[in-house]
Amino acid sequence: MQISIREDDLQGWEIAALIQTHLDHGAAHSPPESVHALDLSALRTPGVTFWTAWDGPDLLGCGALKELDARHGELKSMHTAERSRGRGVGARILTHIVDQARRRGYERLSLETGSVEAFAPARALYARFGFEYCAPFNGYREDPHSVYMTLDLSA
């Protein structure tokens, strides 16, 4: 498998379908008020950069980086296509986004994800990269359906 990661304009039907799958996954495992995933229009806003991972013509996964301020970014919309899971796609996308956050000079990269078992693989991936659990940030609130994690990039 040759993984190619590229910045994406969110125009392709494949991307729309993958984002919808991501939104559906969140809705299936969390109440509406606890789903913080961005839809296509929110992913197209200034301050959000979106990347996709491909193997030739096959879309493998995606992820986004949202600027919260000049020193703090938020990881958004990480999703690996079901047929591509367990093949290192998520780790490649996450590596790319962490590298981009460092290039931008961010001192911290944070995220929100689900607290239930369906999100355990995501939490494990983030922990392997050094993300640690933290308090809610940037307007998030304590929520039994959410966990918050952060990675110190200043070292």
WOZIFEN-V546243 format. One line per field, one symbol per residue. ss: DSSP state (H for helix, E for strand, L for the rest). phi: phi as a letter, one per 40 degrees, with the letter a starting at -180 (. if undefined). Layout:
BEGIN
ss->???
phi->???
END
This chain:
BEGIN
ss->LLLEEEELLLLLHHHHHHHHHHHHHHHHHLLHHHLLLLLHHHHLLLLEEEEEEEELLEEEEEEEEEEEELLEEEEEEEEELHHHLLLLHHHHHHHHHHHHHHHLLLLEEEEEEELLHHHHHHHHHHHHLLLEELLLLLLLLLLLLEEEEEEELLL
phi->.bcbbacbcgbccccdccccccccccccbacdcbcbcccdcccccdgbbbbbbbbgcccbiaabbbccacbbbbcbfcabddcbcgbgcdccccdcccccccccgccabbabacccdcbdcccccccccgcbcacdbfgcbdaccbbbbabcbcc
END
